[in-house]
């Protein structure tokens, strides 16, 4: 009504002012009626989702998320962002806090948790959480029967997963000569996971990538290990699959040592 009177005064002396005011009032009334009808029909609105308590979430421990909003949601879903099936909830009174629990058992790192209205319920809200530990430390021992090994006890990576592979904090390949593999060459070839700064020939498992280096593989996607000496590598998976750590060597049986 305040907006209607303002528009009416601005058009004083204009024969159209009455019609404009009437139309404005009709629109306002229509919007009010629409909102009242939605509320009467039981359409609820999801407003927020957040972890509780606000502490780091740990793998293999119960995590809890609170969903709040307006009205009663006939059906909503909560996706915990780790590839597990979303949890469905029915007849949720959003005026009171509704909690949903989940146990993260796979990879740590960032997860996006989503609550979305499905039936007689609108709104889609998200929150980003961090699951600890973010870093998984692994070691590679030689000799090994195959060039590639799956990381044990870990589920497949999902498509579009961002992977960082790097040395542990405070660890230097230069200062730790024990973190090397002797690849059994006649004239000596002892390398850390950077390998030899030369492309591998066609007889190697991953020709074109560095000889005697660490290689990461997900399905058919192959990625070079650290691209600078003592550095790290980052890539995004273009497919789902288990993560494998590989040695780019044509003969594995004469190797000794390990990468840490």
Residue pairs with C-beta under 8 A, 6 or more apart in sequence:
1 25
1 28
3 24
3 28
4 21
4 24
4 25
4 28
5 21
7 17
7 20
7 21
7 24
8 17
8 18
8 20
8 21
11 17
11 20
11 21
39 71
41 120
42 71
42 72
42 74
42 120
43 71
43 120
43 121
43 122
44 69
44 70
44 71
44 72
44 73
44 74
44 92
44 94
44 117
44 120
44 121
44 122
45 69
45 70
45 71
45 94
45 117
45 121
45 122
45 123
46 67
46 68
46 69
46 73
46 76
46 94
46 115
46 116
46 117
46 121
46 122
46 123
46 124
46 125
47 68
47 69
47 70
47 94
47 123
47 125
48 66
48 67
48 68
48 69
48 125
49 65
49 66
49 67
49 68
49 78
49 113
49 114
49 115
49 125
49 126
49 127
50 65
50 66
50 127
51 57
51 63
51 64
51 65
51 66
51 113
51 127
51 129
52 64
52 65
52 66
52 99
53 64
56 130
56 132
57 63
57 104
57 129
57 130
57 131
57 132
58 131
58 132
58 133
59 104
59 105
59 106
59 108
59 131
59 132
59 133
60 103
60 104
60 105
61 103
62 101
62 102
62 103
63 80
63 101
63 102
63 103
63 104
63 129
63 131
64 99
64 100
64 101
65 78
65 80
65 99
65 100
65 101
65 102
65 113
65 115
65 127
66 97
66 98
66 99
67 76
67 78
67 92
67 94
67 97
67 98
67 99
67 100
67 115
67 125
68 94
68 95
68 97
68 98
69 94
69 95
69 123
70 94
70 95
71 94
71 95
71 121
72 91
72 92
72 93
72 94
72 120
73 89
73 91
73 92
73 94
73 117
73 119
73 120
73 121
74 90
74 91
74 118
74 119
74 120
74 121
75 88
75 89
75 90
75 117
75 118
75 119
75 120
75 121
76 88
76 89
76 92
76 115
76 116
76 117
76 118
76 121
77 86
77 87
77 88
77 89
77 115
77 116
77 118
78 86
78 87
78 89
78 100
78 113
78 114
78 115
79 86
79 113
79 114
79 115
79 116
80 86
80 87
80 102
80 104
80 111
80 113
81 111
81 112
81 113
81 114
81 129
82 104
82 106
82 107
82 111
82 131
83 106
83 155
83 158
84 102
87 100
87 102
88 118
89 98
89 100
92 98
92 121
104 111
104 131
105 155
106 154
106 155
107 131
107 136
107 154
107 155
107 157
107 161
108 130
108 131
108 132
108 133
108 134
108 135
108 136
109 130
109 131
109 134
110 128
110 129
110 130
110 131
111 128
111 129
111 130
111 131
112 126
112 127
112 128
113 126
113 127
113 128
113 129
114 124
114 125
114 126
115 123
115 124
115 125
115 126
116 123
116 124
116 125
117 123
117 124
135 168
136 151
136 154
137 168
138 151
138 245
139 258
139 259
139 260
140 149
140 181
140 193
140 214
140 245
140 247
140 258
140 259
141 258
142 181
142 182
142 247
142 252
142 255
142 256
142 257
142 258
143 252
143 253
143 254
143 255
143 256
144 247
144 252
144 255
145 252
146 252
147 205
147 246
147 247
147 248
147 249
147 252
148 205
148 215
148 217
148 244
148 245
148 246
148 247
149 244
149 245
149 246
150 242
150 243
150 244
151 242
151 243
151 244
151 245
154 242
154 243
155 242
156 240
156 241
156 242
156 243
157 163
157 218
157 237
157 240
157 241
157 242
157 243
158 237
158 240
159 237
159 238
159 239
159 240
160 236
160 237
161 236
161 237
162 234
162 235
162 236
163 216
163 218
163 223
163 234
163 235
163 236
163 237
163 243
164 232
164 233
164 234
165 214
165 216
165 225
165 226
165 232
165 233
165 234
166 226
166 231
166 232
166 233
167 173
167 226
167 230
167 232
171 260
172 230
173 179
173 192
173 193
173 194
173 229
173 230
174 230
176 260
178 257
178 260
179 192
179 193
179 258
179 259
179 260
180 190
180 191
180 192
180 257
180 259
181 190
181 191
181 192
181 212
181 247
181 255
181 256
181 257
181 258
181 259
182 189
182 190
182 255
182 256
182 257
183 189
183 190
183 191
183 212
183 249
183 251
183 254
183 255
184 251
184 254
184 255
184 256
189 196
189 212
190 257
191 212
191 213
192 259
193 213
193 214
193 225
193 226
193 259
194 210
194 213
194 214
194 225
194 226
194 229
194 230
195 210
195 211
195 212
195 213
195 214
195 225
195 248
196 210
196 211
196 212
196 213
197 210
198 210
198 211
199 207
199 208
199 209
199 210
199 211
200 206
200 207
200 208
200 209
200 210
200 211
200 248
200 250
201 207
201 211
201 250
203 250
204 211
204 248
204 249
204 250
205 215
205 246
205 247
205 248
205 249
205 250
206 215
206 222
206 246
206 248
209 215
209 222
209 224
209 248
210 224
210 225
210 248
211 248
211 249
212 247
212 248
212 249
213 224
213 225
213 248
214 225
214 226
214 245
214 246
214 247
214 248
214 259
215 222
215 223
215 224
215 225
215 245
215 246
215 247
215 248
216 222
216 223
216 224
216 225
216 233
216 235
216 243
216 244
216 245
216 246
217 223
217 243
217 244
217 246
218 237
218 239
218 240
218 241
218 242
218 243
218 244
219 239
219 240
219 241
220 239
221 235
221 237
221 238
221 239
221 241
223 233
223 235
224 233
225 233
226 232
226 233
227 233
247 255
249 255
